[in-house]
Amino acid sequence: MGNITKRLAVLGSTGSIGQQTLEVVRALPHRLHIVGLVGGKNVNLLAKQIKEFKPRFVYCHDRKALARLVNANYKFLPPEDIARHPQVDVAVIATSGSSGLSPALAAVKASKNVALANKESLVMAGEIITNEAKLNGALILPIDSEHSAIWQCLKGEMQPAAKLILTASGGPFLHYSPAELNEVTVEQALKHPSWQMGRRVTIDSATLMNKGFEVIEAHWLFNMPFDNIKVLIHPQSIIHSMVEFIDGSIKAQLSCPDMRLPIQCALTYPERLPNPKLPRLDWSLINNLTFEPPDFNTFPCLKLAIEAGRKGGTYPAVLCAADEVAVELFLSQRIKFTEIANLIEQALELHQPIPYPTLDEIIAADAWARQKVLQMASGDKPC
């Protein structure tokens, strides 16, 4: 292949996935180079990243605050312009929520490969983004550990998969009763047993909404019917997903639960590179690998997500937006843990769907759902 250095733009560089992406870049400086950084609210961290990686292009919401902290020679550009810039080879979309949609679309339209960690992009507009990627010869390289596992299992196969099996740890509330779930605190919900993630994604993992999003993503990424995508609870988080083929053979991808591995797989594709910073499995410490089907009574968000994915249209956009607002309400202790699913379900029931939406209609559905959930949470009667 030759030692080609890839030029990266990391959108969401101050978040959990963004910071782990930069850890991979630090470990492989001869092969990965940062040319763009897009940060969130943590301007202090972004300023440190700019000083270290010296990107040519930068964006954050508070431009003046950033300018006070760092006096570097960079160009301030909108996220979409950074994602599609000619000097960018791979756009890493690691932002949380619907903010990743527009940059992801801009990147694939500009024929850029996209290392995608942002779930909402494909959940809300999977058909639009995957079609644009095909039209423009862009690759969508999955960063989610589950989709990366499927992607790795499919490499070298001449025939498509017959079934995809997504694994889930089950989060911290795997065998909780409805009464116990009703009393869950924010602190409990933020203690994930396997993964280190941002606050929003950690709560989505606790409700299993995260897994529902991943089912919808897998549908678009791998062109797989919903009936052929299964979810299996696997608390050890060693098998990250499995692929079943037409002859009944099953391939699985196994590794320590560390997001840096799927991140590196996406960034260095089609190569695998040695990285001494990545942990290795110690088989002498692994006593058993267990599996069980998900309980939809315990995890109603998973059922809501799969149903929204099947219905399609603007339902997935409403699902994403309603979840984003409901999770924020829970994190700010304005609603109970069990009310997250209740608010999402009500929003989906009240929604007037559009079957084949444009991007503008998807964004409008997103805005409607946000307003509706806030209205319902404040005690206003839904209409």
Order of alpha helices (4+ residues) and beta strands (2+ residues): beta-alpha-beta-alpha-beta-alpha-beta-alpha-beta-alpha-beta-alpha-beta-alpha-beta-alpha-alpha-alpha-alpha-beta-beta-beta-alpha-alpha-alpha-alpha-alpha
